[in-house]
Amino acid sequence: MSFFEIFDPAFGKFILGNAPVKQIATGFDWVEGPVWFGDLNCLLFSDIPNNRIMRWVPGFGVSVFREPSNFSNGHTRDRQGRLVSCEHGGRRVTRTEYDGSTTIIADSYQGKRLNSPNDVIVASDGAIWFSDPHYGIATDYEGHRSEQELPCNVYRVDPSGAISAVLTDFNCPNGLAFSPDEKKLYVADTGRMHGSDPQHIRVFNVGENWRLSGGDVFHTISPGCADGMRLDSDGNLWSSAADGVHCIAPDGHLMGKILVPETVSNLCFGSRGKHKLFMTATTSVYAISLNRSGAL
C-alpha cells in the first residue's frame, strides 16, 4: 500500500520508499499534544478524555507518565528543557520543574479565568505563546463544562511573567508554530464548537519586539482542518488533517500528504536526527521516518 500522495515533485525527496507509517501505540480515546524528549529517549502525549499524559519509549512501549493530568492537551519544552503544558481542567498553562513540582505560567487575564489553553510554543527569547479556545469548557469530555469568561485569544507570556493578548480576532485559535527564523507565526483556526466558522491556517509577520502584522489566510486543509502543526528546517509546514498529515510549502501550496488511517490531531518531529514524525491520531499514535529534519 502507499502511505503518500505527491502533488509537488519536491515532496518525493522528503519521503523514504521503504519507511512505513507504523502504529506505535493504541487504545486511547482522543490523543493530542506529542512532545519528544531526546535526552530521555521518549515521547509524551495526552490522552485527554482519560485525564492522563502517556509516555512511549522505543523498545519498551507505553506507560502512564502523569495521572490525573488536569486534562492536559498540548505540550512543548522550554529553552531549559522543562515540560510546558496546556491544562483544560485547570484552565491554565503550567511548567513542570526538574524536581517534578508544577509552576503556573498563566491561568487568568485581566482578572478573568482563561478558557482552556490548547497549544503552546516557546520562542527563542523564552516567551511562552499559547492558544485559548473554548473546547475544554464546552463539554465535560475534555475537561469541565464551565462558563466562558474571555474571548478565544492567543496570548504571549513575557519572560518577566507579564501576559498579553496578541491575537484577538480568531473564532477558536488552535495550533501554533513559528518559522525556523521566527519571522513568521502560523496559527490554525478550527472554529467554534458546533459552529460553521471558517477553518484555516493564517500567517503573521513577526516584527521588532515580537509585534505581529498581516494575518492573511495561508492555507486551508481539506479534508478536515488544521489542528496541530510543525515546521521542518527548510520552513515547510506539516499540518494535521482528517486523512493524515499535509506538507505545505512556504508559499502556501500543498506539496504532499502522509496518509494515516485515523484523523490526525497533532504531530512533532523527534528521534535522533529529528527525522521521525510522530502523529497523534484519534485513538492511536503513529510514526514515520522522513528525509527531513524538524525545526527547533
VENFENGI-V776338 format. One record per pair of residues at least 24 apart in sequence whose ideal C-beta (glycine too) atoms are under 8 Angstrom apart, sorted by the first residue. I is the first residue (numbers start at 1). J is the second residue. D is the distance in whole Angstrom. If there is no record, write none. Layout:
((I J D) (I J D))
This chain:
((2 259 7) (3 258 6) (3 259 6) (3 288 7) (4 256 6) (4 257 7) (4 258 6) (4 259 7) (5 256 6) (5 257 4) (5 259 7) (6 255 8) (6 256 5) (7 253 8) (7 254 5) (7 255 6) (7 256 6) (7 257 8) (8 249 7) (8 253 7) (8 254 7) (8 255 4) (8 256 6) (10 249 8) (10 255 6) (11 247 6) (11 255 4) (11 256 3) (12 256 8) (13 291 6) (14 236 8) (14 247 7) (14 255 8) (14 256 7) (14 290 6) (14 291 5) (14 292 5) (15 256 7) (15 258 8) (15 290 6) (15 291 7) (16 289 6) (16 290 7) (16 291 6) (19 288 6) (19 289 4) (19 290 7) (20 288 7) (21 258 7) (21 259 7) (21 260 6) (21 286 5) (21 287 8) (21 288 5) (22 286 6) (22 287 6) (22 288 7) (23 284 5) (23 285 7) (23 286 5) (24 56 6) (24 278 8) (24 285 5) (24 286 7) (24 287 5) (25 54 7) (25 56 5) (25 61 7) (25 62 5) (25 284 6) (25 285 4) (26 283 6) (26 284 4) (26 285 7) (27 283 7) (27 284 8) (28 54 7) (28 283 5) (28 284 7) (29 283 7) (30 142 7) (30 265 7) (30 282 7) (30 283 8) (31 265 7) (31 280 4) (31 281 7) (31 282 7) (31 283 7) (31 284 7) (31 285 6) (32 73 5) (32 74 7) (32 228 7) (32 265 5) (32 266 5) (32 280 6) (33 72 7) (33 73 5) (33 74 4) (33 75 5) (33 85 8) (33 86 7) (33 119 8) (33 228 8) (33 266 6) (33 280 7) (34 75 8) (34 228 8) (34 266 6) (34 267 7) (34 268 5) (34 270 8) (34 278 5) (34 279 8) (34 280 5) (34 285 7) (35 75 4) (35 76 6) (35 77 6) (35 83 7) (35 268 6) (36 268 6) (36 269 7) (36 270 3) (36 271 7) (36 274 8) (36 278 7) (37 77 7) (38 270 7) (38 271 8) (38 272 7) (39 81 7) (43 268 8) (43 270 6) (43 278 6) (43 285 7) (44 75 6) (44 83 7) (45 75 8) (45 278 8) (45 280 5) (45 285 6) (46 72 5) (46 73 6) (46 74 8) (46 75 7) (46 280 8) (48 72 7) (48 73 6) (48 88 7) (48 142 5) (49 141 6) (49 142 6) (51 89 7) (53 85 8) (56 285 7) (70 94 8) (71 136 6) (71 142 6) (71 143 5) (71 144 8) (73 116 8) (73 117 7) (73 118 5) (73 119 7) (73 136 7) (73 142 7) (74 117 8) (74 118 6) (74 119 4) (74 120 5) (74 130 8) (74 228 7) (74 266 7) (75 120 7) (76 120 5) (76 121 6) (76 122 6) (77 122 7) (78 122 5) (78 126 7) (78 128 7) (79 122 6) (79 124 7) (79 126 5) (84 120 6) (84 122 6) (84 128 6) (85 120 7) (86 116 8) (86 117 4) (86 118 6) (86 119 7) (86 120 5) (86 130 6) (87 117 7) (88 116 4) (88 117 8) (88 118 8) (88 135 7) (88 136 3) (88 137 7) (88 142 5) (88 143 3) (88 144 8) (89 136 7) (89 143 5) (89 144 6) (91 115 7) (91 116 6) (91 117 7) (91 136 7) (91 137 7) (91 143 8) (91 146 7) (92 117 7) (93 117 5) (93 120 6) (93 128 7) (93 130 5) (93 157 7) (105 157 6) (106 130 7) (106 155 7) (106 157 5) (106 163 5) (109 150 6) (109 153 8) (109 155 7) (109 163 6) (109 165 6) (112 149 4) (112 150 5) (113 149 5) (113 150 7) (114 150 6) (115 148 6) (115 149 8) (115 150 6) (115 152 6) (116 142 8) (116 143 6) (118 173 8) (118 174 6) (119 174 6) (119 175 5) (119 176 5) (119 228 7) (119 266 8) (120 176 7) (121 176 5) (121 177 7) (121 178 6) (123 178 7) (123 182 6) (123 210 7) (124 182 6) (125 159 6) (125 210 8) (126 159 4) (127 156 6) (127 157 6) (127 158 6) (127 159 6) (127 210 7) (128 156 7) (128 157 4) (129 154 7) (129 155 7) (129 156 5) (129 157 8) (129 166 7) (129 176 6) (129 185 8) (130 154 7) (130 155 6) (130 157 8) (130 176 7) (131 173 4) (131 174 6) (131 175 7) (131 176 6) (131 187 7) (132 173 7) (133 172 4) (133 173 6) (133 174 6) (133 190 7) (134 172 7) (134 192 7) (134 193 7) (135 172 7) (135 193 6) (138 193 5) (139 193 8) (152 192 8) (154 187 6) (156 210 7) (166 210 8) (166 212 6) (167 204 8) (167 212 7) (167 215 8) (169 215 7) (171 195 7) (171 197 4) (171 198 7) (172 197 7) (174 226 7) (174 227 6) (174 228 8) (175 226 6) (175 227 5) (175 228 5) (175 229 4) (175 239 7) (175 240 7) (175 266 7) (176 229 8) (177 229 4) (177 230 6) (177 231 6) (177 237 7) (178 206 7) (178 231 7) (178 295 8) (179 231 6) (179 235 5) (179 250 8) (179 295 8) (180 231 6) (180 233 6) (180 234 8) (180 235 6) (180 295 4) (180 296 7) (181 235 8) (182 206 6) (185 212 6) (186 218 6) (186 229 6) (186 231 8) (186 237 6) (188 225 7) (188 226 4) (188 227 6) (188 228 8) (188 229 6) (188 239 7) (190 225 5) (190 226 7) (190 227 6) (191 225 7) (199 225 4) (199 226 7) (200 225 8) (200 226 7) (201 226 5) (201 229 7) (201 237 7) (201 239 7) (201 248 8) (218 248 8) (218 252 5) (219 248 5) (219 252 5) (219 254 7) (221 246 6) (224 263 6) (227 264 8) (227 265 5) (227 266 6) (228 264 8) (228 265 6) (228 266 3) (228 267 6) (228 268 8) (228 280 8) (229 267 8) (230 267 6) (230 268 6) (230 269 6) (230 294 6) (230 295 7) (231 294 7) (231 295 5) (232 269 7) (232 292 5) (232 293 6) (232 294 6) (232 295 6) (233 292 8) (233 293 5) (233 294 7) (233 295 5) (234 292 8) (235 295 8) (236 292 8) (238 267 6) (238 277 7) (240 264 4) (240 265 6) (240 266 6) (240 267 6) (240 279 7) (244 279 8) (245 277 7) (245 279 6) (258 288 6) (260 286 6) (262 286 8) (268 294 7) (269 293 7) (269 294 2) (269 295 8) (270 294 7))
